[in-house]
């Protein structure tokens, strides 16, 4: 990692010492779950802004990324309110990214998703779809922020521990990636929790069987040499750019 990267990451507070248990979970299972990351006031503002954006954008929701039947999606949150800035530049998340990547990285995108009644199920997948001749190099780290309580009943994500240590994609080795997996763990947690994971780990959404609200954020980070999911140079507004400090601009790769 270059001195410049080290300086900017330190400026962003990405130098938090991870506990031995957290390091074990990340290295062996491919993910860690942290509770009480979002305090009550911040959580309330996230919920308010999520619903306000949904109402404001209507049929145009997530056109910057992609829309999904039976799920509400919001894309490009980096440009949709100051409440989200503490998400993509959160010191603890960045400290975890620093450990997993063990090299230079940047923000790829910040989006939101809410599975609606009867929707949300996804086949098991890895977020990096390309072959991995450079295995075990890490190309992506993802974070799922629980804005509402998540449960097996309302469509919480599932993840298969240890699969970040496999070079194959689930669709290449599983008879039915949409089926339940014997090793799957459901990310059931109270609102305010965050799951951070090596995004080569197999995972997927499950069906919201009750219709209870299950708003989440997806904060995605990518190896600095790879292309962002959301080209931040293309989408960054003047308003957003004007309030960012040099370290944040570096993290978005818009400096």
C-alpha positions in Angstrom: 0.0 0.0 0.0 1.3 3.4 -0.9 2.2 6.1 1.6 -0.6 8.2 0.2 -3.2 5.5 0.8 -1.9 4.9 4.3 -2.2 8.7 5.1 -5.7 9.0 3.7 -6.9 5.8 5.5 -5.5 7.0 8.8 -7.2 10.4 8.2 -10.5 8.5 7.8 -9.9 6.6 11.1 -9.4 3.3 9.3 -6.8 2.2 11.9 -9.1 0.5 14.5 -7.6 -2.6 16.0 -9.9 -5.6 15.2 -10.5 -8.1 17.9 -9.0 -11.6 17.6 -12.5 -13.0 17.2 -13.3 -10.6 14.4 -10.1 -11.4 12.6 -10.9 -15.1 12.9 -14.4 -14.7 11.6 -13.2 -12.7 8.6 -10.4 -15.0 7.7 -12.1 -18.3 8.4 -15.8 -17.6 7.8 -15.5 -14.7 5.4 -17.7 -12.3 7.3 -18.3 -10.6 10.7 -21.4 -9.2 12.3 -21.2 -6.1 14.4 -24.2 -4.9 16.5 -25.1 -1.3 17.6 -23.1 0.4 14.8 -26.0 2.8 14.1 -27.4 4.8 17.0 -31.1 5.6 17.4 -31.0 9.2 16.0 -28.9 8.2 12.9 -31.2 5.2 12.4 -34.3 7.3 12.5 -32.8 9.7 9.9 -31.8 6.9 7.6 -35.3 5.5 7.7 -36.8 9.0 7.0 -34.4 9.6 4.1 -34.9 6.1 2.6 -38.7 6.6 2.5 -38.4 10.2 1.2 -36.2 9.1 -1.7 -38.6 6.3 -2.6 -41.5 8.7 -2.7 -39.5 11.4 -4.6 -38.1 9.1 -7.3 -41.1 6.8 -7.9 -40.7 4.8 -11.1 -37.2 6.2 -11.6 -35.8 4.4 -8.5 -32.5 2.7 -9.1 -32.2 3.6 -12.8 -28.6 4.3 -12.1 -28.1 0.6 -11.3 -31.0 -1.8 -11.8 -34.6 -2.3 -10.7 -36.0 -5.5 -9.2 -39.4 -7.0 -9.2 -40.9 -7.3 -5.7 -38.1 -5.2 -4.2 -37.5 -1.5 -3.7 -34.0 -0.5 -4.7 -32.3 2.9 -4.4 -29.0 3.5 -6.2 -26.3 6.2 -6.0 -26.9 7.1 -2.4 -23.6 8.9 -2.2 -25.3 11.8 -3.9 -28.6 11.6 -2.0 -28.0 13.1 1.4 -25.3 13.7 4.1 -26.8 11.0 6.3 -25.1 8.4 4.1 -21.6 9.8 4.3 -20.9 8.1 7.7 -21.8 4.8 6.0 -19.4 4.7 3.1 -16.6 6.3 5.2 -17.2 4.6 8.5 -13.9 4.0 10.3 -14.7 0.5 11.5 -15.9 -0.7 8.1 -12.8 0.8 6.5 -10.6 -0.9 9.1 -12.2 -4.2 8.2 -11.7 -3.5 4.5 -8.0 -2.7 5.2 -7.6 -6.1 6.8 -9.4 -8.1 4.1 -8.0 -6.3 1.0 -4.5 -6.1 2.5 -3.9 -3.6 -0.3 -5.4 -0.5 -1.9 -9.2 -0.2 -2.3 -12.0 2.4 -3.0 -15.7 2.8 -2.7 -17.5 0.9 -5.5 -21.2 1.9 -4.7 -23.7 2.6 -2.0 -27.2 1.3 -2.7 -30.3 0.3 -0.7 -32.7 -2.6 -1.0 -36.0 -3.6 0.6 -37.5 -7.0 -0.3 -41.3 -6.7 -0.4 -43.9 -9.2 0.6 -43.2 -12.4 -1.4 -40.1 -11.0 -2.9 -36.4 -10.8 -2.2 -35.2 -14.4 -2.9 -31.9 -14.6 -4.8 -29.8 -17.6 -5.8 -26.5 -18.0 -4.0 -23.9 -15.8 -5.8 -20.6 -14.1 -5.3 -20.5 -10.4 -6.1 -17.4 -10.9 -8.2 -18.6 -12.6 -11.3 -15.4 -13.0 -13.2 -12.9 -16.0 -13.1 -10.3 -15.8 -10.5 -6.9 -16.7 -12.0 -5.4 -14.6 -9.2 -7.2 -16.5 -6.4 -7.1 -15.8 -3.5 -6.8 -12.1 -4.3 -9.8 -10.1 -2.9 -11.5 -7.9 -5.4 -14.6 -6.9 -3.4 -15.8 -6.4 0.2 -19.4 -5.7 0.9 -21.3 -4.4 3.9 -25.0 -4.9 4.7 -26.4 -2.3 7.1 -29.7 -3.3 8.8 -32.0 -0.3 9.0 -34.8 -2.5 10.2 -34.7 -5.7 12.2 -33.8 -8.6 10.0 -35.1 -12.2 10.4 -35.6 -15.4 8.5 -39.3 -14.4 8.2 -38.8 -11.0 6.5 -36.1 -12.0 4.1 -32.7 -11.5 5.8 -29.7 -12.4 3.7 -28.1 -15.8 3.9 -24.3 -16.5 3.6 -22.3 -19.7 3.3 -19.3 -19.6 5.7 -15.8 -20.3 4.3 -16.8 -20.1 0.6 -14.5 -17.0 0.1 -11.7 -19.6 0.2 -13.1 -21.4 -2.9 -12.2 -20.1 -6.4 -15.5 -21.4 -8.0 -18.7 -19.6 -8.4 -21.8 -21.2 -6.9 -23.6 -21.5 -10.2 -20.7 -23.6 -11.5 -20.7 -26.2 -8.8 -24.2 -26.3 -7.2 -27.1 -28.2 -8.8 -29.5 -25.4 -7.7 -28.0 -22.2 -6.3 -31.6 -21.1 -5.5 -32.1 -23.9 -3.1 -31.4 -23.9 0.6 -27.8 -24.8 1.4 -27.0 -27.0 4.4 -24.3 -24.6 5.7 -26.2 -21.4 5.2 -26.4 -18.8 8.0 -29.2 -16.3 8.1 -28.1 -12.7 8.9 -30.9 -12.3 11.6 -30.1 -9.2 13.7 -31.5 -6.1 15.2 -31.6 -2.8 13.4 -28.4 -0.9 13.7 -26.2 -4.0 13.0 -23.8 -4.3 10.1 -22.4 -7.5 8.4 -19.1 -6.9 6.6 -18.0 -9.7 4.3 -15.5 -10.8 1.7 -17.8 -10.5 -1.3 -16.4 -13.6 -2.9 -18.3 -15.5 -0.2 -21.5 -17.1 -1.5 -24.6 -15.3 -0.3 -28.1 -14.2 -1.4 -31.3 -12.6 -0.2 -34.2 -14.7 1.1 -38.0 -14.3 0.7 -39.9 -11.8 2.8 -42.7 -14.0 3.9 -44.4 -11.6 6.3 -44.2 -8.3 4.5 -42.4 -6.7 7.5 -40.1 -3.9 6.6 -36.5 -4.9 6.0 -34.6 -1.9 4.6 -30.8 -2.4 4.2 -27.9 -0.6 2.7 -25.2 -2.2 0.6 -21.9 -0.5 0.9 -19.5 -2.0 -1.6 -15.7 -1.6 -1.8 -13.4 -2.7 -4.6 -9.7 -3.2 -5.3 -8.4 0.1 -6.4 -7.3 -1.2 -9.8 -10.8 -2.5 -10.7 -13.8 -0.6 -12.1 -16.4 0.7 -9.7 -19.9 -0.6 -9.9 -21.0 3.1 -9.9 -18.5 5.3 -11.7 -18.1 8.0 -9.0 -16.4 10.4 -11.4 -19.5 10.2 -13.7 -22.2 10.5 -11.0 -20.7 12.7 -8.3 -22.6 16.0 -8.1 -21.0 19.4 -7.5 -23.0 19.7 -4.3 -21.6 16.4 -2.9 -18.0 17.1 -4.2 -18.0 20.5 -2.5 -18.4 19.1 1.0 -15.9 16.2 0.8 -12.5 16.4 2.3 -9.4 15.1 0.4 -9.4 11.7 2.1 -13.1 11.2 1.2 -12.4 12.2 -2.4 -9.5 9.7 -2.5 -11.8 7.0 -1.1 -14.3 7.6 -3.9 -11.5 7.9 -6.5 -12.6 11.3 -7.6 -9.6 13.4 -6.5 
